Amino acid sequence: MRRFRTYRNYSIGCFVVWGVLLAIVAATQTAQTRNRMLIVFGGWLIGWTSASVARLVYPPPKPCRRAT
């Protein structure tokens, strides 16, 4: 099960959920609500992009070694 817990799978899942949410909002809500939802999605996208860049640029932390 751990092989499914990757950042790539998380990202794909998030985009699928956002796609469904935006499709529902586009079909059922007013223009003002659609606009607000797109602004929220834009904010999430900025956060996701910055997290993705940070994951690519910065190396993962080294395991902590305890002195014996």
mmCIF file as Biopython writes it, N, C-alpha, C and O atoms, coordinates in Angstrom:
data_model
#
loop_
_atom_site.group_PDB
_atom_site.id
_atom_site.type_symbol
_atom_site.label_atom_id
_atom_site.label_alt_id
_atom_site.label_comp_id
_atom_site.label_asym_id
_atom_site.label_entity_id
_atom_site.label_seq_id
_atom_site.pdbx_PDB_ins_code
_atom_site.Cartn_x
_atom_site.Cartn_y
_atom_site.Cartn_z
_atom_site.occupancy
_atom_site.B_iso_or_equiv
_atom_site.auth_seq_id
_atom_site.auth_asym_id
_atom_site.pdbx_PDB_model_num
ATOM 1   N N  . MET A ? 1  ? 0.814   -1.199 0.000   1.0 0.0 1  A 1 
ATOM 2   C CA . MET A ? 1  ? 0.000   0.000  0.000   1.0 0.0 1  A 1 
ATOM 3   C C  . MET A ? 1  ? 0.857   1.263  0.000   1.0 0.0 1  A 1 
ATOM 4   O O  . MET A ? 1  ? 0.425   2.312  -0.477  1.0 0.0 1  A 1 
ATOM 5   N N  . ARG A ? 2  ? 2.076   1.158  0.537   1.0 0.0 2  A 1 
ATOM 6   C CA . ARG A ? 2  ? 2.931   2.348  0.599   1.0 0.0 2  A 1 
ATOM 7   C C  . ARG A ? 2  ? 3.324   2.849  -0.786  1.0 0.0 2  A 1 
ATOM 8   O O  . ARG A ? 2  ? 3.616   4.033  -0.951  1.0 0.0 2  A 1 
ATOM 9   N N  . ARG A ? 3  ? 3.337   1.971  -1.780  1.0 0.0 3  A 1 
ATOM 10  C CA . ARG A ? 3  ? 3.747   2.412  -3.110  1.0 0.0 3  A 1 
ATOM 11  C C  . ARG A ? 3  ? 2.747   3.372  -3.721  1.0 0.0 3  A 1 
ATOM 12  O O  . ARG A ? 3  ? 3.086   4.101  -4.654  1.0 0.0 3  A 1 
ATOM 13  N N  . PHE A ? 4  ? 1.520   3.389  -3.216  1.0 0.0 4  A 1 
ATOM 14  C CA . PHE A ? 4  ? 0.512   4.313  -3.708  1.0 0.0 4  A 1 
ATOM 15  C C  . PHE A ? 4  ? 0.579   5.670  -3.023  1.0 0.0 4  A 1 
ATOM 16  O O  . PHE A ? 4  ? -0.055  6.625  -3.473  1.0 0.0 4  A 1 
ATOM 17  N N  . ARG A ? 5  ? 1.332   5.761  -1.953  1.0 0.0 5  A 1 
ATOM 18  C CA . ARG A ? 5  ? 1.437   7.018  -1.202  1.0 0.0 5  A 1 
ATOM 19  C C  . ARG A ? 5  ? 2.604   7.849  -1.731  1.0 0.0 5  A 1 
ATOM 20  O O  . ARG A ? 5  ? 3.621   8.018  -1.059  1.0 0.0 5  A 1 
ATOM 21  N N  . THR A ? 6  ? 2.434   8.359  -2.939  1.0 0.0 6  A 1 
ATOM 22  C CA . THR A ? 6  ? 3.474   9.175  -3.543  1.0 0.0 6  A 1 
ATOM 23  C C  . THR A ? 6  ? 2.913   10.564 -3.818  1.0 0.0 6  A 1 
ATOM 24  O O  . THR A ? 6  ? 1.699   10.765 -3.867  1.0 0.0 6  A 1 
ATOM 25  N N  . TYR A ? 7  ? 3.815   11.507 -3.994  1.0 0.0 7  A 1 
ATOM 26  C CA . TYR A ? 7  ? 3.388   12.875 -4.290  1.0 0.0 7  A 1 
ATOM 27  C C  . TYR A ? 7  ? 2.698   12.944 -5.643  1.0 0.0 7  A 1 
ATOM 28  O O  . TYR A ? 7  ? 1.779   13.740 -5.837  1.0 0.0 7  A 1 
ATOM 29  N N  . ARG A ? 8  ? 3.139   12.111 -6.579  1.0 0.0 8  A 1 
ATOM 30  C CA . ARG A ? 8  ? 2.509   12.077 -7.900  1.0 0.0 8  A 1 
ATOM 31  C C  . ARG A ? 8  ? 1.049   11.623 -7.791  1.0 0.0 8  A 1 
ATOM 32  O O  . ARG A ? 8  ? 0.167   12.227 -8.401  1.0 0.0 8  A 1 
ATOM 33  N N  . ASN A ? 9  ? 0.796   10.572 -7.025  1.0 0.0 9  A 1 
ATOM 34  C CA . ASN A ? 9  ? -0.583  10.104 -6.854  1.0 0.0 9  A 1 
ATOM 35  C C  . ASN A ? 9  ? -1.435  11.124 -6.108  1.0 0.0 9  A 1 
ATOM 36  O O  . ASN A ? 9  ? -2.604  11.325 -6.440  1.0 0.0 9  A 1 
ATOM 37  N N  . TYR A ? 10 ? -0.853  11.763 -5.107  1.0 0.0 10 A 1 
ATOM 38  C CA . TYR A ? 10 ? -1.553  12.828 -4.398  1.0 0.0 10 A 1 
ATOM 39  C C  . TYR A ? 10 ? -1.943  13.946 -5.363  1.0 0.0 10 A 1 
ATOM 40  O O  . TYR A ? 10 ? -3.071  14.438 -5.326  1.0 0.0 10 A 1 
ATOM 41  N N  . SER A ? 11 ? -1.010  14.342 -6.223  1.0 0.0 11 A 1 
ATOM 42  C CA . SER A ? 11 ? -1.267  15.424 -7.172  1.0 0.0 11 A 1 
ATOM 43  C C  . SER A ? 11 ? -2.357  15.039 -8.167  1.0 0.0 11 A 1 
ATOM 44  O O  . SER A ? 11 ? -3.250  15.836 -8.452  1.0 0.0 11 A 1 
ATOM 45  N N  . ILE A ? 12 ? -2.284  13.829 -8.689  1.0 0.0 12 A 1 
ATOM 46  C CA . ILE A ? 12 ? -3.304  13.370 -9.632  1.0 0.0 12 A 1 
ATOM 47  C C  . ILE A ? 12 ? -4.671  13.349 -8.962  1.0 0.0 12 A 1 
ATOM 48  O O  . ILE A ? 12 ? -5.658  13.791 -9.549  1.0 0.0 12 A 1 
ATOM 49  N N  . GLY A ? 13 ? -4.732  12.843 -7.750  1.0 0.0 13 A 1 
ATOM 50  C CA . GLY A ? 13 ? -5.995  12.813 -7.010  1.0 0.0 13 A 1 
ATOM 51  C C  . GLY A ? 13 ? -6.552  14.202 -6.769  1.0 0.0 13 A 1 
ATOM 52  O O  . GLY A ? 13 ? -7.755  14.425 -6.909  1.0 0.0 13 A 1 
ATOM 53  N N  . CYS A ? 14 ? -5.688  15.133 -6.407  1.0 0.0 14 A 1 
ATOM 54  C CA . CYS A ? 14 ? -6.141  16.504 -6.176  1.0 0.0 14 A 1 
ATOM 55  C C  . CYS A ? 14 ? -6.702  17.132 -7.448  1.0 0.0 14 A 1 
ATOM 56  O O  . CYS A ? 14 ? -7.741  17.791 -7.414  1.0 0.0 14 A 1 
ATOM 57  N N  . PHE A ? 15 ? -6.016  16.927 -8.566  1.0 0.0 15 A 1 
ATOM 58  C CA . PHE A ? 15 ? -6.494  17.502 -9.823  1.0 0.0 15 A 1 
ATOM 59  C C  . PHE A ? 15 ? -7.804  16.861 -10.275 1.0 0.0 15 A 1 
ATOM 60  O O  . PHE A ? 15 ? -8.651  17.535 -10.862 1.0 0.0 15 A 1 
ATOM 61  N N  . VAL A ? 16 ? -7.976  15.592 -10.013 1.0 0.0 16 A 1 
ATOM 62  C CA . VAL A ? 16 ? -9.246  14.927 -10.349 1.0 0.0 16 A 1 
ATOM 63  C C  . VAL A ? 16 ? -10.377 15.520 -9.514  1.0 0.0 16 A 1 
ATOM 64  O O  . VAL A ? 16 ? -11.443 15.839 -10.041 1.0 0.0 16 A 1 
ATOM 65  N N  . VAL A ? 17 ? -10.143 15.664 -8.221  1.0 0.0 17 A 1 
ATOM 66  C CA . VAL A ? 17 ? -11.172 16.228 -7.341  1.0 0.0 17 A 1 
ATOM 67  C C  . VAL A ? 17 ? -11.481 17.667 -7.738  1.0 0.0 17 A 1 
ATOM 68  O O  . VAL A ? 17 ? -12.650 18.051 -7.794  1.0 0.0 17 A 1 
ATOM 69  N N  . TRP A ? 18 ? -10.458 18.466 -8.012  1.0 0.0 18 A 1 
ATOM 70  C CA . TRP A ? 18 ? -10.693 19.854 -8.438  1.0 0.0 18 A 1 
ATOM 71  C C  . TRP A ? 18 ? -11.460 19.886 -9.754  1.0 0.0 18 A 1 
ATOM 72  O O  . TRP A ? 18 ? -12.337 20.729 -9.942  1.0 0.0 18 A 1 
ATOM 73  N N  . GLY A ? 19 ? -11.135 18.975 -10.663 1.0 0.0 19 A 1 
ATOM 74  C CA . GLY A ? 19 ? -11.854 18.925 -11.932 1.0 0.0 19 A 1 
ATOM 75  C C  . GLY A ? 19 ? -13.333 18.638 -11.746 1.0 0.0 19 A 1 
ATOM 76  O O  . GLY A ? 19 ? -14.180 19.267 -12.380 1.0 0.0 19 A 1 
ATOM 77  N N  . VAL A ? 20 ? -13.642 17.688 -10.877 1.0 0.0 20 A 1 
ATOM 78  C CA . VAL A ? 20 ? -15.041 17.360 -10.593 1.0 0.0 20 A 1 
ATOM 79  C C  . VAL A ? 20 ? -15.739 18.544 -9.928  1.0 0.0 20 A 1 
ATOM 80  O O  . VAL A ? 20 ? -16.856 18.903 -10.301 1.0 0.0 20 A 1 
ATOM 81  N N  . LEU A ? 21 ? -15.074 19.151 -8.939  1.0 0.0 21 A 1 
ATOM 82  C CA . LEU A ? 21 ? -15.675 20.302 -8.256  1.0 0.0 21 A 1 
ATOM 83  C C  . LEU A ? 21 ? -15.942 21.459 -9.214  1.0 0.0 21 A 1 
ATOM 84  O O  . LEU A ? 21 ? -17.018 22.058 -9.193  1.0 0.0 21 A 1 
ATOM 85  N N  . LEU A ? 22 ? -14.961 21.764 -10.048 1.0 0.0 22 A 1 
ATOM 86  C CA . LEU A ? 22 ? -15.142 22.873 -10.984 1.0 0.0 22 A 1 
ATOM 87  C C  . LEU A ? 22 ? -16.225 22.565 -12.019 1.0 0.0 22 A 1 
ATOM 88  O O  . LEU A ? 22 ? -16.954 23.466 -12.435 1.0 0.0 22 A 1 
ATOM 89  N N  . ALA A ? 23 ? -16.335 21.313 -12.436 1.0 0.0 23 A 1 
ATOM 90  C CA . ALA A ? 23 ? -17.381 20.937 -13.389 1.0 0.0 23 A 1 
ATOM 91  C C  . ALA A ? 23 ? -18.762 21.074 -12.759 1.0 0.0 23 A 1 
ATOM 92  O O  . ALA A ? 23 ? -19.693 21.554 -13.407 1.0 0.0 23 A 1 
ATOM 93  N N  . ILE A ? 24 ? -18.902 20.659 -11.515 1.0 0.0 24 A 1 
ATOM 94  C CA . ILE A ? 24 ? -20.192 20.772 -10.823 1.0 0.0 24 A 1 
ATOM 95  C C  . ILE A ? 24 ? -20.559 22.238 -10.626 1.0 0.0 24 A 1 
ATOM 96  O O  . ILE A ? 24 ? -21.696 22.644 -10.870 1.0 0.0 24 A 1 
ATOM 97  N N  . VAL A ? 25 ? -19.590 23.021 -10.184 1.0 0.0 25 A 1 
ATOM 98  C CA . VAL A ? 25 ? -19.850 24.443 -9.962  1.0 0.0 25 A 1 
ATOM 99  C C  . VAL A ? 25 ? -20.192 25.140 -11.278 1.0 0.0 25 A 1 
ATOM 100 O O  . VAL A ? 25 ? -21.090 25.981 -11.314 1.0 0.0 25 A 1 
ATOM 101 N N  . ALA A ? 26 ? -19.492 24.803 -12.351 1.0 0.0 26 A 1 
ATOM 102 C CA . ALA A ? 26 ? -19.759 25.432 -13.646 1.0 0.0 26 A 1 
ATOM 103 C C  . ALA A ? 26 ? -21.162 25.102 -14.148 1.0 0.0 26 A 1 
ATOM 104 O O  . ALA A ? 26 ? -21.796 25.919 -14.816 1.0 0.0 26 A 1 
ATOM 105 N N  . ALA A ? 27 ? -21.640 23.915 -13.828 1.0 0.0 27 A 1 
ATOM 106 C CA . ALA A ? 27 ? -22.951 23.487 -14.330 1.0 0.0 27 A 1 
ATOM 107 C C  . ALA A ? 27 ? -24.111 23.967 -13.473 1.0 0.0 27 A 1 
ATOM 108 O O  . ALA A ? 27 ? -25.233 24.086 -13.965 1.0 0.0 27 A 1 
ATOM 109 N N  . THR A ? 28 ? -23.859 24.247 -12.198 1.0 0.0 28 A 1 
ATOM 110 C CA . THR A ? 28 ? -24.990 24.502 -11.300 1.0 0.0 28 A 1 
ATOM 111 C C  . THR A ? 28 ? -25.010 25.873 -10.638 1.0 0.0 28 A 1 
ATOM 112 O O  . THR A ? 28 ? -26.047 26.271 -10.107 1.0 0.0 28 A 1 
ATOM 113 N N  . GLN A ? 29 ? -23.912 26.602 -10.650 1.0 0.0 29 A 1 
ATOM 114 C CA . GLN A ? 29 ? -23.849 27.830 -9.866  1.0 0.0 29 A 1 
ATOM 115 C C  . GLN A ? 29 ? -23.857 29.080 -10.739 1.0 0.0 29 A 1 
ATOM 116 O O  . GLN A ? 29 ? -23.774 29.012 -11.965 1.0 0.0 29 A 1 
ATOM 117 N N  . THR A ? 30 ? -23.957 30.210 -10.072 1.0 0.0 30 A 1 
ATOM 118 C CA . THR A ? 30 ? -23.976 31.505 -10.761 1.0 0.0 30 A 1 
ATOM 119 C C  . THR A ? 30 ? -22.566 31.905 -11.181 1.0 0.0 30 A 1 
ATOM 120 O O  . THR A ? 30 ? -21.585 31.286 -10.768 1.0 0.0 30 A 1 
ATOM 121 N N  . ALA A ? 31 ? -22.476 32.933 -11.996 1.0 0.0 31 A 1 
ATOM 122 C CA . ALA A ? 31 ? -21.181 33.413 -12.471 1.0 0.0 31 A 1 
ATOM 123 C C  . ALA A ? 31 ? -20.310 33.897 -11.315 1.0 0.0 31 A 1 
ATOM 124 O O  . ALA A ? 31 ? -19.096 33.696 -11.327 1.0 0.0 31 A 1 
ATOM 125 N N  . GLN A ? 32 ? -20.915 34.528 -10.327 1.0 0.0 32 A 1 
ATOM 126 C CA . GLN A ? 32 ? -20.157 35.031 -9.180  1.0 0.0 32 A 1 
ATOM 127 C C  . GLN A ? 32 ? -19.546 33.865 -8.391  1.0 0.0 32 A 1 
ATOM 128 O O  . GLN A ? 32 ? -18.386 33.928 -7.984  1.0 0.0 32 A 1 
ATOM 129 N N  . THR A ? 33 ? -20.320 32.818 -8.181  1.0 0.0 33 A 1 
ATOM 130 C CA . THR A ? 33 ? -19.808 31.656 -7.454  1.0 0.0 33 A 1 
ATOM 131 C C  . THR A ? 33 ? -18.718 30.960 -8.254  1.0 0.0 33 A 1 
ATOM 132 O O  . THR A ? 33 ? -17.719 30.523 -7.683  1.0 0.0 33 A 1 
ATOM 133 N N  . ARG A ? 34 ? -18.893 30.852 -9.566  1.0 0.0 34 A 1 
ATOM 134 C CA . ARG A ? 34 ? -17.856 30.247 -10.417 1.0 0.0 34 A 1 
ATOM 135 C C  . ARG A ? 34 ? -16.566 31.050 -10.335 1.0 0.0 34 A 1 
ATOM 136 O O  . ARG A ? 34 ? -15.474 30.485 -10.272 1.0 0.0 34 A 1 
ATOM 137 N N  . ASN A ? 35 ? -16.701 32.373 -10.338 1.0 0.0 35 A 1 
ATOM 138 C CA . ASN A ? 35 ? -15.529 33.242 -10.229 1.0 0.0 35 A 1 
ATOM 139 C C  . ASN A ? 35 ? -14.795 33.023 -8.908  1.0 0.0 35 A 1 
ATOM 140 O O  . ASN A ? 35 ? -13.569 32.920 -8.889  1.0 0.0 35 A 1 
ATOM 141 N N  . ARG A ? 36 ? -15.526 32.952 -7.826  1.0 0.0 36 A 1 
ATOM 142 C CA . ARG A ? 36 ? -14.909 32.726 -6.509  1.0 0.0 36 A 1 
ATOM 143 C C  . ARG A ? 36 ? -14.218 31.374 -6.458  1.0 0.0 36 A 1 
ATOM 144 O O  . ARG A ? 36 ? -13.126 31.243 -5.905  1.0 0.0 36 A 1 
ATOM 145 N N  . MET A ? 37 ? -14.858 30.376 -7.037  1.0 0.0 37 A 1 
ATOM 146 C CA . MET A ? 37 ? -14.271 29.034 -7.028  1.0 0.0 37 A 1 
ATOM 147 C C  . MET A ? 37 ? -12.984 28.996 -7.849  1.0 0.0 37 A 1 
ATOM 148 O O  . MET A ? 37 ? -12.029 28.319 -7.470  1.0 0.0 37 A 1 
ATOM 149 N N  . LEU A ? 38 ? -12.952 29.707 -8.954  1.0 0.0 38 A 1 
ATOM 150 C CA . LEU A ? 38 ? -11.735 29.770 -9.759  1.0 0.0 38 A 1 
ATOM 151 C C  . LEU A ? 38 ? -10.613 30.492 -9.017  1.0 0.0 38 A 1 
ATOM 152 O O  . LEU A ? 38 ? -9.443  30.134 -9.157  1.0 0.0 38 A 1 
ATOM 153 N N  . ILE A ? 39 ? -10.966 31.503 -8.232  1.0 0.0 39 A 1 
ATOM 154 C CA . ILE A ? 39 ? -9.964  32.210 -7.431  1.0 0.0 39 A 1 
ATOM 155 C C  . ILE A ? 39 ? -9.397  31.277 -6.361  1.0 0.0 39 A 1 
ATOM 156 O O  . ILE A ? 39 ? -8.188  31.261 -6.131  1.0 0.0 39 A 1 
ATOM 157 N N  . VAL A ? 40 ? -10.258 30.504 -5.711  1.0 0.0 40 A 1 
ATOM 158 C CA . VAL A ? 40 ? -9.800  29.537 -4.704  1.0 0.0 40 A 1 
ATOM 159 C C  . VAL A ? 40 ? -8.912  28.482 -5.368  1.0 0.0 40 A 1 
ATOM 160 O O  . VAL A ? 40 ? -7.864  28.123 -4.833  1.0 0.0 40 A 1 
ATOM 161 N N  . PHE A ? 41 ? -9.330  27.990 -6.526  1.0 0.0 41 A 1 
ATOM 162 C CA . PHE A ? 41 ? -8.511  27.017 -7.249  1.0 0.0 41 A 1 
ATOM 163 C C  . PHE A ? 41 ? -7.154  27.617 -7.623  1.0 0.0 41 A 1 
ATOM 164 O O  . PHE A ? 41 ? -6.130  26.942 -7.514  1.0 0.0 41 A 1 
ATOM 165 N N  . GLY A ? 42 ? -7.140  28.870 -8.059  1.0 0.0 42 A 1 
ATOM 166 C CA . GLY A ? 42 ? -5.882  29.541 -8.384  1.0 0.0 42 A 1 
ATOM 167 C C  . GLY A ? 42 ? -4.959  29.620 -7.183  1.0 0.0 42 A 1 
ATOM 168 O O  . GLY A ? 42 ? -3.754  29.408 -7.316  1.0 0.0 42 A 1 
ATOM 169 N N  . GLY A ? 43 ? -5.504  29.919 -6.014  1.0 0.0 43 A 1 
ATOM 170 C CA . GLY A ? 43 ? -4.695  29.956 -4.796  1.0 0.0 43 A 1 
ATOM 171 C C  . GLY A ? 43 ? -4.131  28.591 -4.457  1.0 0.0 43 A 1 
ATOM 172 O O  . GLY A ? 43 ? -2.965  28.469 -4.083  1.0 0.0 43 A 1 
ATOM 173 N N  . TRP A ? 44 ? -4.966  27.557 -4.589  1.0 0.0 44 A 1 
ATOM 174 C CA . TRP A ? 44 ? -4.488  26.198 -4.338  1.0 0.0 44 A 1 
ATOM 175 C C  . TRP A ? 44 ? -3.390  25.836 -5.337  1.0 0.0 44 A 1 
ATOM 176 O O  . TRP A ? 44 ? -2.394  25.215 -4.966  1.0 0.0 44 A 1 
ATOM 177 N N  . LEU A ? 45 ? -3.565  26.217 -6.588  1.0 0.0 45 A 1 
ATOM 178 C CA . LEU A ? 45 ? -2.592  25.898 -7.626  1.0 0.0 45 A 1 
ATOM 179 C C  . LEU A ? 45 ? -1.244  26.579 -7.364  1.0 0.0 45 A 1 
ATOM 180 O O  . LEU A ? 45 ? -0.189  25.992 -7.602  1.0 0.0 45 A 1 
ATOM 181 N N  . ILE A ? 46 ? -1.289  27.807 -6.877  1.0 0.0 46 A 1 
ATOM 182 C CA . ILE A ? 46 ? -0.046  28.504 -6.520  1.0 0.0 46 A 1 
ATOM 183 C C  . ILE A ? 46 ? 0.664   27.755 -5.385  1.0 0.0 46 A 1 
ATOM 184 O O  . ILE A ? 46 ? 1.880   27.566 -5.432  1.0 0.0 46 A 1 
ATOM 185 N N  . GLY A ? 47 ? -0.084  27.334 -4.381  1.0 0.0 47 A 1 
ATOM 186 C CA . GLY A ? 47 ? 0.503   26.574 -3.276  1.0 0.0 47 A 1 
ATOM 187 C C  . GLY A ? 47 ? 1.067   25.236 -3.733  1.0 0.0 47 A 1 
ATOM 188 O O  . GLY A ? 47 ? 2.158   24.846 -3.316  1.0 0.0 47 A 1 
ATOM 189 N N  . TRP A ? 48 ? 0.337   24.538 -4.580  1.0 0.0 48 A 1 
ATOM 190 C CA . TRP A ? 48 ? 0.798   23.248 -5.091  1.0 0.0 48 A 1 
ATOM 191 C C  . TRP A ? 48 ? 2.070   23.429 -5.914  1.0 0.0 48 A 1 
ATOM 192 O O  . TRP A ? 48 ? 3.005   22.637 -5.803  1.0 0.0 48 A 1 
ATOM 193 N N  . THR A ? 49 ? 2.101   24.472 -6.737  1.0 0.0 49 A 1 
ATOM 194 C CA . THR A ? 49 ? 3.274   24.727 -7.568  1.0 0.0 49 A 1 
ATOM 195 C C  . THR A ? 49 ? 4.498   25.035 -6.705  1.0 0.0 49 A 1 
ATOM 196 O O  . THR A ? 49 ? 5.585   24.521 -6.967  1.0 0.0 49 A 1 
ATOM 197 N N  . SER A ? 50 ? 4.329   25.862 -5.687  1.0 0.0 50 A 1 
ATOM 198 C CA . SER A ? 50 ? 5.471   26.192 -4.830  1.0 0.0 50 A 1 
ATOM 199 C C  . SER A ? 50 ? 5.951   24.965 -4.062  1.0 0.0 50 A 1 
ATOM 200 O O  . SER A ? 50 ? 7.155   24.795 -3.868  1.0 0.0 50 A 1 
ATOM 201 N N  . ALA A ? 51 ? 5.036   24.111 -3.624  1.0 0.0 51 A 1 
ATOM 202 C CA . ALA A ? 51 ? 5.436   22.880 -2.929  1.0 0.0 51 A 1 
ATOM 203 C C  . ALA A ? 51 ? 6.163   21.936 -3.886  1.0 0.0 51 A 1 
ATOM 204 O O  . ALA A ? 51 ? 7.127   21.277 -3.497  1.0 0.0 51 A 1 
ATOM 205 N N  . SER A ? 52 ? 5.707   21.872 -5.125  1.0 0.0 52 A 1 
ATOM 206 C CA . SER A ? 52 ? 6.354   20.998 -6.107  1.0 0.0 52 A 1 
ATOM 207 C C  . SER A ? 52 ? 7.763   21.489 -6.425  1.0 0.0 52 A 1 
ATOM 208 O O  . SER A ? 52 ? 8.690   20.687 -6.536  1.0 0.0 52 A 1 
ATOM 209 N N  . VAL A ? 53 ? 7.926   22.792 -6.570  1.0 0.0 53 A 1 
ATOM 210 C CA . VAL A ? 53 ? 9.255   23.354 -6.833  1.0 0.0 53 A 1 
ATOM 211 C C  . VAL A ? 53 ? 10.171  23.085 -5.642  1.0 0.0 53 A 1 
ATOM 212 O O  . VAL A ? 53 ? 11.333  22.719 -5.820  1.0 0.0 53 A 1 
ATOM 213 N N  . ALA A ? 54 ? 9.655   23.262 -4.442  1.0 0.0 54 A 1 
ATOM 214 C CA . ALA A ? 54 ? 10.475  23.019 -3.252  1.0 0.0 54 A 1 
ATOM 215 C C  . ALA A ? 54 ? 10.899  21.553 -3.178  1.0 0.0 54 A 1 
ATOM 216 O O  . ALA A ? 54 ? 12.025  21.255 -2.781  1.0 0.0 54 A 1 
ATOM 217 N N  . ARG A ? 55 ? 10.019  20.646 -3.553  1.0 0.0 55 A 1 
ATOM 218 C CA . ARG A ? 55 ? 10.371  19.223 -3.529  1.0 0.0 55 A 1 
ATOM 219 C C  . ARG A ? 55 ? 11.447  18.905 -4.555  1.0 0.0 55 A 1 
ATOM 220 O O  . ARG A ? 55 ? 12.262  18.008 -4.341  1.0 0.0 55 A 1 
ATOM 221 N N  . LEU A ? 56 ? 11.458  19.629 -5.666  1.0 0.0 56 A 1 
ATOM 222 C CA . LEU A ? 56 ? 12.467  19.383 -6.698  1.0 0.0 56 A 1 
ATOM 223 C C  . LEU A ? 56 ? 13.806  20.029 -6.377  1.0 0.0 56 A 1 
ATOM 224 O O  . LEU A ? 56 ? 14.859  19.466 -6.678  1.0 0.0 56 A 1 
ATOM 225 N N  . VAL A ? 57 ? 13.769  21.216 -5.764  1.0 0.0 57 A 1 
ATOM 226 C CA . VAL A ? 57 ? 14.991  21.983 -5.543  1.0 0.0 57 A 1 
ATOM 227 C C  . VAL A ? 57 ? 15.729  21.531 -4.289  1.0 0.0 57 A 1 
ATOM 228 O O  . VAL A ? 57 ? 16.946  21.347 -4.315  1.0 0.0 57 A 1 
ATOM 229 N N  . TYR A ? 58 ? 15.006  21.353 -3.209  1.0 0.0 58 A 1 
ATOM 230 C CA . TYR A ? 58 ? 15.642  21.029 -1.940  1.0 0.0 58 A 1 
ATOM 231 C C  . TYR A ? 58 ? 15.712  19.519 -1.744  1.0 0.0 58 A 1 
ATOM 232 O O  . TYR A ? 58 ? 14.736  18.813 -1.996  1.0 0.0 58 A 1 
ATOM 233 N N  . PRO A ? 59 ? 16.848  19.027 -1.301  1.0 0.0 59 A 1 
ATOM 234 C CA . PRO A ? 59 ? 16.967  17.578 -1.078  1.0 0.0 59 A 1 
ATOM 235 C C  . PRO A ? 59 ? 16.174  17.150 0.159   1.0 0.0 59 A 1 
ATOM 236 O O  . PRO A ? 59 ? 15.929  17.960 1.053   1.0 0.0 59 A 1 
ATOM 237 N N  . PRO A ? 60 ? 15.779  15.893 0.206   1.0 0.0 60 A 1 
ATOM 238 C CA . PRO A ? 60 ? 15.072  15.421 1.390   1.0 0.0 60 A 1 
ATOM 239 C C  . PRO A ? 60 ? 16.014  15.412 2.602   1.0 0.0 60 A 1 
ATOM 240 O O  . PRO A ? 60 ? 17.231  15.324 2.436   1.0 0.0 60 A 1 
ATOM 241 N N  . PRO A ? 61 ? 15.474  15.500 3.789   1.0 0.0 61 A 1 
ATOM 242 C CA . PRO A ? 61 ? 16.341  15.508 4.974   1.0 0.0 61 A 1 
ATOM 243 C C  . PRO A ? 61 ? 17.055  14.175 5.136   1.0 0.0 61 A 1 
ATOM 244 O O  . PRO A ? 61 ? 16.524  13.118 4.797   1.0 0.0 61 A 1 
ATOM 245 N N  . LYS A ? 62 ? 18.270  14.252 5.661   1.0 0.0 62 A 1 
ATOM 246 C CA . LYS A ? 62 ? 19.027  13.034 5.915   1.0 0.0 62 A 1 
ATOM 247 C C  . LYS A ? 62 ? 18.498  12.371 7.181   1.0 0.0 62 A 1 
ATOM 248 O O  . LYS A ? 62 ? 18.063  13.055 8.107   1.0 0.0 62 A 1 
ATOM 249 N N  . PRO A ? 63 ? 18.534  11.051 7.222   1.0 0.0 63 A 1 
ATOM 250 C CA . PRO A ? 63 ? 18.084  10.379 8.438   1.0 0.0 63 A 1 
ATOM 251 C C  . PRO A ? 63 ? 18.965  10.765 9.623   1.0 0.0 63 A 1 
ATOM 252 O O  . PRO A ? 63 ? 20.177  10.935 9.489   1.0 0.0 63 A 1 
ATOM 253 N N  . CYS A ? 64 ? 18.346  10.894 10.749  1.0 0.0 64 A 1 
ATOM 254 C CA . CYS A ? 64 ? 19.061  11.281 11.958  1.0 0.0 64 A 1 
ATOM 255 C C  . CYS A ? 64 ? 19.782  10.054 12.525  1.0 0.0 64 A 1 
ATOM 256 O O  . CYS A ? 64 ? 19.184  8.996  12.721  1.0 0.0 64 A 1 
ATOM 257 N N  . ARG A ? 65 ? 21.075  10.225 12.779  1.0 0.0 65 A 1 
ATOM 258 C CA . ARG A ? 65 ? 21.843  9.139  13.382  1.0 0.0 65 A 1 
ATOM 259 C C  . ARG A ? 65 ? 22.056  9.443  14.854  1.0 0.0 65 A 1 
ATOM 260 O O  . ARG A ? 65 ? 22.489  10.534 15.227  1.0 0.0 65 A 1 
ATOM 261 N N  . ARG A ? 66 ? 21.750  8.480  15.660  1.0 0.0 66 A 1 
ATOM 262 C CA . ARG A ? 66 ? 21.932  8.641  17.103  1.0 0.0 66 A 1 
ATOM 263 C C  . ARG A ? 66 ? 23.318  8.168  17.505  1.0 0.0 66 A 1 
ATOM 264 O O  . ARG A ? 66 ? 23.806  7.141  17.034  1.0 0.0 66 A 1 
ATOM 265 N N  . ALA A ? 67 ? 23.937  8.932  18.380  1.0 0.0 67 A 1 
ATOM 266 C CA . ALA A ? 67 ? 25.253  8.554  18.881  1.0 0.0 67 A 1 
ATOM 267 C C  . ALA A ? 67 ? 25.074  7.420  19.881  1.0 0.0 67 A 1 
ATOM 268 O O  . ALA A ? 67 ? 24.250  7.506  20.791  1.0 0.0 67 A 1 
ATOM 269 N N  . THR A ? 68 ? 25.838  6.381  19.708  1.0 0.0 68 A 1 
ATOM 270 C CA . THR A ? 68 ? 25.731  5.244  20.639  1.0 0.0 68 A 1 
ATOM 271 C C  . THR A ? 68 ? 26.902  5.172  21.563  1.0 0.0 68 A 1 
ATOM 272 O O  . THR A ? 68 ? 26.969  4.277  22.406  1.0 0.0 68 A 1 
#
